[in-house]
Amino acid sequence: METLPDVLLYGRSGCHLCDVAEETLHELAKSLQFNLTKVLIDGDPDLEYKYGEQIPVVTINGKVHDFFRVDPERFTAAIKREPHQHQ
């Protein structure tokens, strides 16, 4: 069984840049294989402290990849570098 890269999108409710980043990631998911999870930082003091000034923040397998916007070419290259683990 193959394990796909885990992509987390940290954002806030009502954040236009977060919505754009999410749309971009959904579009990229049509041609790339990864698991996407959206995490709202609203009301989470730890996440607000960590990411509050930089949202949206995208992580790949737990490592911060980008913030503010998703560059499709850069994201694609990063996903292709991530190992797909077989279980």
N, C-alpha and C positions, 0 to 999 in steps of 0.2 A: 504494500500500500504506500502511496506517495504522500508526503507531507508538503503542502504548499507554503510559501512564505506568508507570514502573518503581517498584514498592514493595518495599523491603527491610525485613525484620523481623529485627533483631538480638536474639539471646537466648542463653540457656545451656541445657545439658542439665538436666532435672529442675526447671526453673523453672515453677511453676504459673501465674504471671502471663503468662509467655511463651506457654504453652499456651492460655490464655484469649484472648490477643491474636490468636494464629494462628487459632483457631476463629472469632473475630469477623471477621477479614479474609476467611476462606474463605466465610463467610455473606454478607459484602458483595460478594464477587466474583460471586455469583449474579445480582446486579442491576447491578453496575458493571463497567466494562471496565478492567482493569489487569493488569500482569504482577507476580506475587508471588514473591519469593525469600526463603527463610529462611536466615539466616547465624548459625551458632553461634560465639560469641566465645571459647568454651573453648579455652585453649591458644594463643591469638593475643595476644601481649603488647600490640600496638598497639591492637587492638580492645578488649581488657580495660581498658586505660588510658583509652581514649576513652569507652566506654559502660558499664563495669563496675558503676557505682553506679546506673545509670538504667534498666537493662533491664526489660522489653523496650523497644527503641527502634524506631520506625517512621520510615523516610525515604520521601519521594516525589520521584522524579527527583533523588536525591542531596541533598535538603534535609531536615533533621530536621523531622518533622511533630509527633511526640508521643513520650512515654515513659511507662512504667508501665502504661498501659491505652489502649485504642482507643475513642474516643468516636465511635459510628457516624455521628451527624449531622455532626460536625466533619470526619470523614474523608471522608464523601460530598461535602460542600461543597468540600473541598480537591481531591479527584479531579476534580470537575466544572470547577474553575478551571484545571486543567492542560490545556495545549494538546495535542490529539491531532495529531501531525504526520503528514502524508502524504508518502510517498516514491515 
